[in-house]
Amino acid sequence: MQFGLVAVIALASIGLAKRAEAETRTVPDVSPMYFHDSEPRLQRAGFKASISSVPPITRADGNVNGYVVVDQSPQAGSRAPVGSTVRLTVAMSINAGSGGLGAEGRITVPKLVGRDVNRAI
């Protein structure tokens, strides 16, 4: 009787382990998003984040805001195993004044026509 109970428990454990291995989730879209915002979003969805390469900052520059995600693999909307790594490609985000990053990662340039040159800079 004990052997039968052990066998049933063992088979149930194997079934649960296989089901846990097969669990997948939809990969969230983290582009364009700052890396420091994208990592927690991926973690909440059950994934790890990894940067494939980081562009070097060669000098101190007050216009550099940080790194923004420009691509990801696997792509947003695809399904991936829970706990797997999403590889991110990042680029430097440059301060664009009052515009900043707009839709689809494009930089919005503020209207400067008619402004004094010292105010436009």
N, C-alpha and C positions, 0 to 999 in steps of 0.2 A: 504494500500500500504506500509506503514511504517513497519507494522508487518511482511509482506512478506520479505522485505529487511533485517530486523533484523534476521529472521529465516535463510535466505540464508547465511548471514555473520556468524552466530553461527555455522551452519553446516560446512561451509568452515574452520572455526577455529578448530573445532573438528577433521576434516580430516587432517589438517596440523599437529596438535598435535600428532595424532596417527602415522603419517608418520615419524615425528621426533623421537618418542619413538622407533620405529622399526628400525631406522638406525643402521646398524652394519658396522664394518670395520675389515680388516684383522689385527691380532695382529702381530707386528713386532718381529723379533728374536733379543733378547738382551743378549744372552748367547753364549759364554763368552764375557762379556763386563764389564768394571768398572761401578759400580752403578752410579757414578756421570755423566757418559756418557749415561747410559741406561735411566735414568729418562727423560731427555729432548727429547730423541728419542720417547719414549712412549707418551709424552705430544704432540709432533708434530703430532702424529698419532691419537690424540683425546682420549687418555687414561690417567689414573692416575697410579702412581706407589706406591706400598706398600711393605716394607720388612717384611717377615714373622718372621724372627728372626735374630739377629745380634750376631755373635760369639764374645765373649769378647776378648779384647786385654789386657793381664794381666800385661804387662810391656812395657816400651818404647823400640821399636825395629826398627832400621833403615832399616831392611830388609822387613818390611811390607809396601806394596805400597798402600793399601786401600782394599776395598771390591770388589770382582768380582761376577757377577751373575752366578750361577751354575744351576739354574732351574727357571722356570716361569710357572704360571698358570693364565689364560689359556695359552696353548702351542702356540708357534710361528706358524703362518699360519692358525690358527683357526679364526673364526669370533666371535666378541663380540660387545655388544652395545657400541656406542660412549659414552664416559664419565665414563665407568665402570673401575674398578680397576684391574690392573695386579699385582698379588702377586709374589714377587721375593724372592728366597732363595739365600743368599750370603755366600761367604767364604772369608777368608783372602787371599790376593794375596801376595805371598812371592817373593821377588826379586830373580830372577834366573840368575843374571849377564847379559851377553849379549844375553842370550836366551829369557827369558820371556815367556809369555803365547803364545803358538802356536795354531795350528788348533785343534779344538774340546776341548779347554781348557787344553790341555796337556802342561806340562812344558818342554821346550827344554833345555837340559843340554849341556853346551859348551864343546868342545873337550879339554881335559886337559892332554892327554897322551904326554909325552916328555917335559912338562913344569916344570920349577923349582917350588918346593912346595910353596914358597913364592909368586910366580906369579899366581899359580893356586887358591890360596885362595882369 
